[in-house]
Amino acid sequence: MTNPPQAVEANRALARKSQSVRFRALANRNFRLLWLGEGLSLFGDQFYLIALPWLVFEMTGSSVAFGSILMVAGIPRAVFILIGGVMTDRFSPRSVMIVSNLLRLAITLLLVLLLAGQALQLWMLFVIAFSFGLVDAFFHPAYRAMLPLIVRDDDLQASNSLMLGTSQLAQIIGPGVAGVLVRSVGLLLSFVFDALTFLLTSFALALMRPPARPRQAEGDGARKRSIGAEIGEMLAFVRRDPLLKTVIPVIAAVNFLFTGPLIVGTATLSRTRFVEGSAAYGGILSAFGFGALIGMLAAGVFRPQRPGLVSLLLVALEGLVMVGVAYTSGLMIVCALFVVIGFGAGFGNVTVITLTQKHVTKDMLGRVMSLIVLAEVGLTPISNALSGVLAEWNVTVLFVAAGILLAAAALLATTNPQVRAVEL
């Protein structure tokens, strides 16, 4: 006996949903090009991140110089990020990404030529770092706004899971591979490899054929408005939206309360509490990275019916686990706790990004994504500095205070009915 038409259609719908869970986006040519190109670029970035400090140390022997270079790179990234969002909406994410990658290719090649010609001076590294930070301010909003334009809504969470999981995997594997190769082949070839990845990812983006975006309601005249007016329009949109005006401050609070304890606090914890020292620090960060990778991949398979509520509860759990870290003296237990923290962070990251990408209209994606990136990184220097002061005084207090505040902020956000009710 054949199934009734309703049952057949229900089975087909279930099959389509199952296929989506198994990363159906990989069948999408545009997504494959983006995934492969950016995955290669992220791997190449690890060579730059490993080679740069060694270059600075060879030139100066100073950690202060290296920290100053990182600070110089971070300033334009934060200052110009909202303008990057405007440019993404005015043109297209793909165009902005291609231009950004070609500019980074040019900057890296300039560094290679200066290094090969033995003409590199310290002030030039500051200029190069500033230039990288400036270009990053335009690249990151475009990168965040790209996926909703090339994949179906049903595939967006799985696609984010795959993209972010690949990024996390590159950050886990890449530094070790890069460290060995930098030592083996030298700084110059390491920077050459990074430059090559920018060229290849630009080529992959050029091969993409994303669908045309819908025009803004104002038509072509919208492009004639000032940058400030377009940023103001986005901020007004966020203020009027019950979901975004809760989620974005929570993102800022989470990153402020978590980044410093993760980077500075765990370093202090490793130095003062564990005989393994730097090995303990590396182990804790690896445990967090592993947990985040599992969480990101899990978010592509398991899609909760109330993603906003689930993500906030996971953040609250992270806060409570951080309090547990404060009073734990065994390294293996601390690593296990950071796997749990990483899982919550990875799962929540994919879910919240997908939620906002689906929630925001296509013509404003770049600007809203730029505000979210600013919320993620804008307070990082303050978080690191404040965590350093508190960790120097009492590292236990740092983790307890950050954990309690993190849990309280997340639980307070769950009182918003829009956050509790929102569905993917």
SVG drawing of the C-alpha trace seen along z (x, -y; Angstrom):
<svg xmlns="http://www.w3.org/2000/svg" viewBox="-4 -63 74 65">
<polyline fill="none" stroke="black" stroke-width="0.4" points="0.0,0.0 1.4,-3.5 1.5,-6.3 -1.1,-9.0 0.2,-12.3 0.4,-14.0 2.6,-11.2 4.8,-11.3 5.3,-15.1 6.0,-14.8 8.7,-12.2 10.2,-14.4 10.3,-17.4 11.9,-15.2 14.5,-14.1 15.2,-17.7 15.7,-18.7 18.0,-15.7 20.1,-16.6 20.3,-20.2 21.6,-18.9 24.3,-17.0 25.8,-20.2 23.7,-20.4 25.4,-23.7 28.5,-21.9 26.4,-21.2 26.3,-24.9 29.1,-26.0 29.3,-29.6 29.6,-28.2 32.3,-25.7 34.4,-28.5 33.9,-30.7 34.7,-27.9 37.8,-26.6 39.1,-30.1 38.7,-31.4 39.8,-28.2 43.1,-28.4 43.4,-32.1 42.9,-31.4 45.6,-28.7 47.9,-31.2 47.2,-33.8 48.7,-31.4 52.1,-31.8 51.8,-35.6 50.8,-35.4 53.8,-33.1 56.3,-34.8 55.5,-38.4 56.5,-38.1 59.7,-36.3 60.5,-39.1 60.0,-41.7 62.1,-39.8 64.9,-39.4 64.8,-43.2 64.3,-44.5 64.3,-41.6 61.4,-43.5 58.0,-42.1 56.8,-45.7 57.5,-46.4 55.4,-43.4 52.6,-44.4 52.7,-47.9 52.4,-46.7 49.4,-44.6 47.8,-47.6 48.5,-49.8 46.7,-47.1 43.7,-47.0 43.0,-50.7 42.0,-51.2 40.1,-47.9 37.9,-49.3 37.6,-52.8 36.7,-52.0 34.7,-48.8 31.3,-50.6 32.5,-52.4 33.4,-48.9 29.8,-47.9 28.5,-50.9 30.8,-50.0 29.6,-46.4 26.0,-47.6 26.7,-50.2 28.5,-47.7 28.5,-44.0 30.2,-41.7 32.0,-39.8 33.4,-43.0 34.6,-44.3 36.2,-40.9 38.0,-40.8 39.4,-44.3 40.4,-43.6 42.2,-40.4 44.1,-42.1 45.1,-45.0 46.4,-42.5 48.2,-40.7 49.9,-44.0 50.8,-44.8 52.3,-41.3 54.3,-41.5 55.6,-44.9 56.8,-43.3 58.4,-40.4 60.3,-42.9 61.5,-45.0 62.6,-41.9 64.3,-40.4 66.1,-43.7 67.2,-44.0 65.5,-47.4 62.9,-46.7 62.9,-49.1 60.7,-49.0 58.6,-52.0 57.7,-50.3 56.2,-47.3 54.0,-49.8 52.8,-51.2 52.2,-47.7 50.3,-46.7 48.1,-49.8 47.4,-49.0 46.4,-45.4 44.1,-46.7 42.5,-49.2 41.8,-46.6 40.4,-44.2 37.8,-46.8 36.3,-46.4 36.8,-42.7 35.1,-41.3 31.7,-42.9 31.7,-41.8 32.7,-38.2 29.8,-38.1 27.3,-39.4 28.3,-37.1 26.7,-33.8 23.1,-34.9 23.4,-36.0 24.6,-32.6 23.0,-29.9 19.3,-29.1 17.9,-30.1 17.5,-26.4 21.2,-25.9 22.5,-29.0 23.2,-27.5 25.0,-24.5 27.0,-26.8 28.0,-29.0 28.9,-25.9 31.2,-24.6 32.8,-28.1 33.5,-28.8 34.5,-25.2 37.0,-25.4 38.3,-28.6 38.6,-27.0 40.4,-24.0 42.9,-26.3 43.6,-28.0 44.2,-24.7 46.4,-23.0 47.8,-26.1 50.1,-27.5 51.9,-24.3 52.4,-23.6 53.4,-27.3 55.8,-27.2 57.7,-24.2 57.8,-25.6 58.8,-29.1 61.7,-27.4 62.5,-25.2 62.1,-27.6 62.6,-30.9 60.5,-34.1 60.7,-35.3 59.1,-32.1 56.5,-32.1 55.3,-35.6 55.4,-34.5 53.1,-31.6 50.6,-34.0 50.7,-36.3 49.9,-33.4 46.8,-32.4 45.4,-36.0 45.8,-35.6 44.2,-32.2 41.2,-33.2 40.7,-36.3 40.6,-34.0 38.0,-31.8 35.8,-34.8 36.1,-36.0 34.7,-32.7 31.6,-33.0 28.3,-34.0 26.2,-35.2 22.6,-36.2 21.9,-40.0 20.9,-41.7 17.5,-43.4 17.8,-47.1 17.3,-49.4 13.9,-51.1 15.5,-54.5 17.0,-53.3 20.3,-54.5 19.9,-57.7 20.7,-55.8 24.3,-55.7 24.5,-59.5 23.8,-59.7 26.7,-60.3 28.5,-57.5 27.4,-59.0 23.7,-59.0 23.9,-55.3 25.5,-54.4 22.8,-56.4 20.1,-54.6 21.6,-51.3 21.8,-52.4 18.2,-53.6 17.2,-50.2 19.0,-48.4 17.4,-50.6 13.9,-49.9 14.5,-46.1 13.7,-44.3 16.0,-41.4 19.0,-43.2 19.1,-45.8 19.3,-43.0 21.6,-40.6 24.3,-43.1 24.9,-44.4 25.0,-40.8 27.7,-40.0 29.7,-43.0 29.3,-42.0 30.3,-38.3 33.4,-39.3 34.4,-41.9 33.9,-39.5 35.4,-36.4 38.3,-37.4 40.6,-38.8 40.2,-35.9 40.7,-33.5 43.9,-35.1 45.4,-36.8 43.8,-35.0 44.7,-31.5 48.3,-32.6 48.5,-33.8 46.7,-30.7 49.3,-28.5 52.2,-30.4 51.1,-30.5 49.1,-27.4 50.6,-24.7 54.2,-23.4 53.8,-22.8 53.9,-26.5 53.7,-27.5 52.8,-23.9 49.7,-24.2 48.8,-27.5 49.0,-25.8 47.0,-22.9 44.2,-25.1 43.9,-27.1 43.9,-23.9 41.2,-22.4 39.1,-25.6 39.8,-25.4 38.8,-21.8 35.6,-22.4 34.7,-25.4 35.3,-23.3 33.0,-20.5 30.4,-23.2 30.5,-24.8 30.1,-21.5 27.3,-20.4 25.4,-23.7 25.3,-22.6 23.5,-19.4 21.4,-20.2 19.2,-23.2 17.2,-24.0 13.7,-25.3 14.5,-28.4 18.1,-29.2 18.2,-32.6 17.2,-31.1 19.5,-28.1 22.5,-30.3 22.0,-32.5 21.7,-29.5 24.9,-28.2 26.6,-31.5 25.3,-31.4 26.7,-27.9 30.1,-29.1 30.0,-31.7 29.3,-29.1 32.0,-26.8 34.5,-29.8 33.7,-30.0 34.6,-26.3 37.9,-27.0 38.8,-29.5 38.8,-26.9 40.2,-23.9 43.8,-22.9 44.1,-20.0 45.3,-20.8 43.3,-18.0 40.1,-19.1 40.7,-22.7 41.3,-21.5 38.0,-19.5 36.2,-22.6 37.5,-24.7 36.3,-22.0 32.8,-22.7 33.3,-26.4 34.6,-26.2 31.6,-24.0 29.2,-26.6 31.1,-29.4 31.3,-27.6 27.6,-26.5 26.4,-29.9 28.6,-31.7 27.2,-29.8 23.6,-30.1 23.7,-33.8 25.4,-34.7 22.8,-32.7 20.0,-34.3 21.1,-37.8 21.9,-37.0 18.3,-35.7 16.8,-38.5 18.4,-41.5 17.2,-42.7 19.7,-42.0 20.2,-45.7 21.5,-46.4 23.4,-43.2 26.9,-44.7 26.2,-47.6 24.6,-45.4 27.4,-42.8 30.0,-45.5 28.3,-46.6 28.4,-43.0 32.1,-42.6 32.7,-45.9 30.9,-44.5 33.1,-41.4 36.5,-43.1 36.0,-46.7 36.4,-46.1 39.1,-43.4 42.0,-45.7 40.2,-47.0 39.3,-43.4 42.9,-42.3 44.3,-45.2 41.7,-45.0 42.2,-41.2 45.9,-41.7 45.5,-44.0 43.0,-41.7 45.0,-38.6 48.2,-40.2 46.2,-40.9 44.2,-37.7 43.5,-35.4 40.8,-33.5 38.8,-36.8 39.2,-37.4 37.5,-34.2 34.9,-34.4 33.9,-38.0 33.9,-37.4 32.0,-34.2 29.3,-35.6 28.8,-38.7 28.8,-36.6 26.1,-34.3 24.1,-37.3 24.2,-39.2 23.0,-36.1 20.2,-35.3 19.1,-39.0 18.9,-38.8 16.6,-35.8 13.9,-38.0 13.5,-39.6 10.4,-37.8 11.6,-38.4 14.9,-36.6 13.0,-33.7 10.5,-33.3 12.7,-33.8 13.1,-30.8 15.6,-30.0"/>
</svg>
